Amino acid sequence: MLSRVADSIYWLNRYIERAENVARFVDVNLKLMLDMPTNIVQQWDPLVAITGDLPTFQERYGDATARNVIHFLTFDREYHNSIITCLQAARQNARSVREIISSEMWEQINEFYLFVKDAPPDQSQAQIQDFFNQVKLYSHLFQGLMNATMAHNEGWHFGQMGRLIERADKTSRILDVKYFILLPSPEAVGSTIDEIQWMALLKSASAYEMYRKKAHRITPPGVAKFLLLDPEFPRSIYFSLLQMERSLHKITGTPMGNWSNSVERQVGQLRSELEFVLIDEIFQSGLHEFLDKLQQRLNGIGNSIYQDFCVLEAIA
């Protein structure tokens, strides 16, 4: 497959997954504001800080109010990770591979983009929550159409890798929200407020019902283990890496358990570590520190995908 095509399909899926996860990311804070007692101060600036773009936000918006943060993360065309710019980039990538993807996929991307483009920035609480639900639904529809109408060849597997690495990264960041935003004070650990926060966290990853089918009580180690290490839940980080590794080996033809390039080695190593790590070990070393290192390694894998599959070597 041409490196240009592989790169476009990879980023097409990654941008759509990113748009969905930004919606989830904001939605977790909106849900918490509804459930939290009125004496708890609303916090929005840490939501931007976790994206790594707080200085940019402060320079352009100043105060981190709910309206400013939602506009920045959703409708700001000058911010490269907002929902609207992600969908614009996804649409551009889709246009460049029209001959590879199905017409149904192309139509869905256009409809998704136009829905967000035409949405009014100023909406009520109920309207903006419905908007984010629609963003997630559009993303799910695109994934379903891709699975049902595109040949499961190299291009499909590159798309899978883009979606899965983005999903693993954003699941780790949603977990990190708990430690940067949701915990009001050390005294609140184990309280009703604490449980409400963990419930909202699970719901933001569409994980609440599946978690409750496995566990009767909501506990921090239980939630973290489910989102990090569960081998069956499709939004867990371990599941994402496992499926990503399988798509990677389908592309290269290298048997599972072996590696022929740096991407296969990095993905296999990280997946193996998650397979054998204990959640107690993660909490003992610090959940935030573990997630921070995980995000760095996922960034490294993304860079290696570009170097190994998308960079054209000069002919001597």
C-alpha positions as CSV (number, residue, x, y, z in Angstrom):
1,M,0.0,0.0,0.0
2,L,1.2,3.5,-0.8
3,S,2.5,5.3,2.3
4,R,0.4,8.3,1.5
5,V,-2.8,6.2,1.5
6,A,-1.8,4.4,4.7
7,D,-1.1,7.7,6.4
8,S,-4.4,9.2,5.3
9,I,-6.5,6.3,6.4
10,Y,-4.6,6.1,9.7
11,W,-5.2,9.8,10.5
12,L,-8.8,9.8,9.1
13,N,-9.7,7.3,11.8
14,R,-7.6,8.9,14.5
15,Y,-9.2,12.3,14.0
16,I,-12.7,10.9,14.2
17,E,-11.8,9.0,17.3
18,R,-10.2,12.1,18.8
19,A,-13.4,14.2,18.1
20,E,-15.5,11.5,19.9
21,N,-13.1,11.4,22.8
22,V,-13.0,15.2,23.2
23,A,-16.8,15.0,23.5
24,R,-16.4,12.4,26.1
25,F,-13.7,14.4,27.8
26,V,-15.9,17.5,28.2
27,D,-19.0,15.5,28.9
28,V,-17.5,13.9,32.1
29,N,-17.1,17.4,33.6
30,L,-20.6,18.5,32.5
31,K,-22.2,15.4,34.2
32,L,-20.2,16.0,37.3
33,M,-21.4,19.6,37.6
34,L,-25.0,18.3,37.6
35,D,-24.4,15.7,40.3
36,M,-22.0,17.6,42.6
37,P,-23.3,19.6,45.6
38,T,-23.7,23.3,44.9
39,N,-20.9,24.2,47.3
40,I,-18.3,22.4,45.2
41,V,-16.5,24.9,43.0
42,Q,-16.7,24.2,39.3
43,Q,-13.3,23.5,37.8
44,W,-12.7,23.9,34.1
45,D,-9.0,25.0,33.7
46,P,-7.6,21.5,34.6
47,L,-9.6,20.1,31.7
48,V,-7.6,22.2,29.4
49,A,-4.4,21.7,31.3
50,I,-4.6,17.9,30.7
51,T,-4.6,18.5,26.9
52,G,-1.3,20.3,27.2
53,D,-2.6,23.4,25.7
54,L,-3.4,25.6,28.7
55,P,-1.0,28.4,27.8
56,T,-2.7,28.7,24.4
57,F,-6.1,28.8,26.0
58,Q,-5.1,31.4,28.6
59,E,-3.6,33.6,26.0
60,R,-6.7,33.6,23.8
61,Y,-9.6,33.2,26.3
62,G,-8.3,34.2,29.8
63,D,-10.7,32.8,32.4
64,A,-11.5,29.1,32.2
65,T,-15.3,29.4,32.4
66,A,-17.5,26.5,31.2
67,R,-18.5,28.6,28.1
68,N,-14.8,29.4,27.2
69,V,-13.5,25.8,27.7
70,I,-16.4,24.2,25.7
71,H,-15.9,26.7,22.8
72,F,-12.2,26.1,22.8
73,L,-12.4,22.3,22.8
74,T,-15.4,22.1,20.5
75,F,-15.8,25.0,18.0
76,D,-12.5,26.8,17.9
77,R,-11.2,26.5,14.3
78,E,-7.8,27.9,15.3
79,Y,-7.2,25.2,17.9
80,H,-5.8,22.1,16.2
81,N,-7.4,19.6,18.6
82,S,-11.0,21.0,18.7
83,I,-13.8,18.8,17.5
84,I,-14.5,20.9,14.4
85,T,-10.8,21.0,13.3
86,C,-10.4,17.3,13.9
87,L,-13.4,16.6,11.7
88,Q,-12.2,19.1,9.0
89,A,-8.8,17.2,9.0
90,A,-10.6,13.8,8.9
91,R,-12.7,15.1,5.9
92,Q,-9.5,16.2,4.1
93,N,-7.8,12.9,4.6
94,A,-11.0,11.1,3.4
95,R,-11.1,13.2,0.3
96,S,-7.5,12.1,-0.6
97,V,-8.4,8.4,-0.4
98,R,-11.9,8.5,-2.0
99,E,-10.9,5.6,-4.3
100,I,-10.0,3.4,-1.2
101,I,-12.8,4.1,1.2
102,S,-16.5,3.3,0.5
103,S,-19.0,6.0,-0.6
104,E,-21.0,5.3,2.6
105,M,-18.0,6.2,4.7
106,W,-17.4,9.4,2.7
107,E,-21.1,10.5,3.0
108,Q,-21.0,9.8,6.8
109,I,-17.9,12.0,7.3
110,N,-19.5,14.8,5.3
111,E,-22.7,14.6,7.4
112,F,-20.7,14.5,10.6
113,Y,-18.6,17.5,9.7
114,L,-21.7,19.5,8.6
115,F,-23.5,18.7,11.8
116,V,-20.8,20.2,13.9
117,K,-20.1,23.1,11.5
118,D,-23.7,24.2,11.6
119,A,-24.2,23.7,15.4
120,P,-24.6,27.0,17.3
121,P,-21.7,27.6,19.7
122,D,-24.0,29.0,22.4
123,Q,-26.4,26.3,23.6
124,S,-28.2,25.5,26.8
125,Q,-26.9,22.8,29.2
126,A,-29.4,20.3,27.8
127,Q,-28.6,21.2,24.2
128,I,-24.8,20.9,24.6
129,Q,-25.1,17.5,26.3
130,D,-27.4,16.3,23.5
131,F,-24.8,17.7,21.0
132,F,-22.0,15.7,22.6
133,N,-24.2,12.6,22.5
134,Q,-24.7,13.1,18.8
135,V,-21.0,13.5,18.2
136,K,-20.4,10.2,19.9
137,L,-23.2,8.6,17.8
138,Y,-21.8,9.9,14.5
139,S,-18.4,8.4,15.4
140,H,-20.0,5.1,16.2
141,L,-21.9,5.1,12.9
142,F,-18.7,5.8,11.0
143,Q,-16.9,2.9,12.7
144,G,-19.9,0.6,11.9
145,L,-19.9,1.7,8.2
146,M,-16.2,1.2,7.9
147,N,-16.4,-2.3,9.3
148,A,-19.4,-3.2,7.1
149,T,-18.5,-1.6,3.8
150,M,-14.7,-1.5,3.5
151,A,-12.6,-4.6,2.7
152,H,-10.6,-5.7,5.7
153,N,-7.3,-5.3,4.0
154,E,-4.2,-3.3,4.8
155,G,-6.1,0.0,4.6
156,W,-8.7,-1.1,7.1
157,H,-6.0,-2.3,9.5
158,F,-4.2,1.1,9.3
159,G,-7.5,2.7,10.2
160,Q,-7.9,0.3,13.1
161,M,-4.4,1.3,14.4
162,G,-5.2,5.0,14.2
163,R,-8.5,4.5,16.1
164,L,-7.1,2.2,18.7
165,I,-4.0,4.2,19.6
166,E,-6.1,7.4,19.9
167,R,-8.6,5.5,22.1
168,A,-5.9,4.2,24.4
169,D,-4.4,7.6,24.8
170,K,-7.8,9.3,25.5
171,T,-8.9,6.6,27.9
172,S,-5.7,7.2,29.9
173,R,-6.4,10.9,29.9
174,I,-10.0,10.4,31.0
175,L,-8.6,8.4,33.9
176,D,-6.2,11.1,34.7
177,V,-9.1,13.6,34.9
178,K,-10.0,11.9,38.2
179,Y,-6.7,13.1,39.8
180,F,-6.6,16.5,38.3
181,I,-10.2,17.6,38.3
182,L,-12.5,15.4,40.2
183,L,-11.0,15.0,43.6
184,P,-12.1,18.0,45.7
185,S,-10.0,17.1,48.8
186,P,-8.2,14.1,50.4
187,E,-11.0,13.9,53.0
188,A,-13.5,13.2,50.3
189,V,-11.9,9.8,49.3
190,G,-14.4,7.1,49.9
191,S,-17.3,9.5,50.3
192,T,-20.5,9.8,48.4
193,I,-18.9,12.6,46.3
194,D,-16.0,10.3,45.5
195,E,-18.3,7.5,44.3
196,I,-20.3,10.0,42.1
197,Q,-17.1,11.1,40.5
198,W,-16.0,7.5,39.7
199,M,-19.5,6.7,38.3
200,A,-19.3,9.8,36.0
201,L,-15.8,8.7,34.9
202,L,-17.1,5.2,33.9
203,K,-20.1,6.7,32.1
204,S,-17.8,9.0,30.1
205,A,-16.1,5.9,28.7
206,S,-19.5,4.1,28.2
207,A,-18.1,1.7,30.8
208,Y,-20.6,2.0,33.7
209,E,-22.9,-0.9,32.8
210,M,-20.2,-3.3,31.8
211,Y,-18.2,-2.5,34.9
212,R,-21.2,-3.2,37.1
213,K,-21.7,-6.5,35.5
214,K,-18.3,-7.5,36.7
215,A,-18.1,-5.7,40.0
216,H,-20.7,-5.0,42.7
217,R,-18.8,-2.0,44.2
218,I,-17.3,1.0,42.7
219,T,-13.7,1.4,44.0
220,P,-10.8,3.4,42.6
221,P,-8.6,0.3,42.0
222,G,-11.6,-1.6,40.5
223,V,-12.4,1.2,38.0
224,A,-8.7,1.8,37.1
225,K,-8.2,-1.9,36.6
226,F,-11.3,-2.1,34.3
227,L,-10.3,0.8,32.1
228,L,-6.6,-0.1,32.0
229,L,-6.4,-3.9,32.0
230,D,-9.7,-5.5,31.1
231,P,-9.1,-7.9,28.2
232,E,-12.7,-7.8,26.9
233,F,-14.0,-4.2,27.3
234,P,-13.4,-2.4,23.9
235,R,-12.4,0.9,25.4
236,S,-9.8,-0.5,27.9
237,I,-6.2,0.4,27.2
238,Y,-5.1,-3.3,27.2
239,F,-7.8,-4.3,24.8
240,S,-6.9,-1.4,22.4
241,L,-3.3,-2.4,22.4
242,L,-4.0,-6.0,21.8
243,Q,-6.3,-5.3,18.8
244,M,-3.8,-2.8,17.5
245,E,-1.0,-5.4,17.8
246,R,-3.1,-7.9,15.8
247,S,-3.8,-5.3,13.0
248,L,-0.1,-4.4,12.9
249,H,1.0,-8.0,12.4
250,K,-1.7,-8.4,9.7
251,I,0.0,-5.6,7.8
252,T,3.5,-6.8,8.2
253,G,2.9,-10.5,8.0
254,T,5.1,-11.1,11.0
255,P,3.8,-13.9,13.3
256,M,2.4,-12.8,16.7
257,G,5.1,-13.1,19.4
258,N,7.8,-11.9,17.0
259,W,8.7,-8.4,15.7
260,S,10.4,-7.1,12.6
261,N,10.3,-3.3,13.2
262,S,10.3,-0.8,16.0
263,V,6.5,-0.4,16.1
264,E,5.9,-4.1,16.6
265,R,8.5,-4.2,19.3
266,Q,7.1,-1.2,21.2
267,V,3.5,-2.3,20.9
268,G,4.3,-5.9,21.9
269,Q,6.4,-4.8,24.9
270,L,3.8,-2.4,26.2
271,R,0.9,-4.8,25.7
272,S,2.9,-7.5,27.5
273,E,3.7,-5.3,30.5
274,L,0.0,-4.4,30.8
275,E,-0.9,-8.1,30.6
276,F,1.2,-9.0,33.7
277,V,1.1,-5.8,35.8
278,L,-1.1,-5.8,39.0
279,I,-3.3,-2.9,39.7
280,D,-1.9,-2.7,43.3
281,E,1.5,-2.2,41.8
282,I,0.2,0.7,39.7
283,F,-1.4,2.4,42.7
284,Q,1.7,1.9,44.8
285,S,3.9,3.6,42.2
286,G,1.2,6.3,41.6
287,L,-1.6,6.1,39.1
288,H,-0.9,9.6,37.6
289,E,2.8,8.7,37.1
290,F,1.9,5.4,35.5
291,L,-0.5,7.1,33.1
292,D,1.9,9.9,32.3
293,K,4.6,7.4,31.2
294,L,1.9,5.4,29.3
295,Q,1.0,8.5,27.3
296,Q,4.6,9.1,26.5
297,R,5.0,5.6,25.2
298,L,1.9,5.8,23.1
299,N,3.3,9.0,21.6
300,G,6.5,7.1,20.8
301,I,4.5,4.4,19.1
302,G,2.7,7.0,17.0
303,N,6.0,8.5,15.9
304,S,7.3,5.0,15.0
305,I,4.3,4.2,12.9
306,Y,5.0,7.3,10.8
307,Q,8.7,6.6,10.5
308,D,8.3,2.9,9.7
309,F,5.3,3.0,7.3
310,C,4.8,6.6,6.1
311,V,8.2,8.2,5.5
312,L,9.5,7.8,2.0
313,E,13.2,7.0,1.9
314,A,15.3,8.8,-0.6
315,I,16.7,6.8,-3.4
316,A,20.5,7.0,-3.5
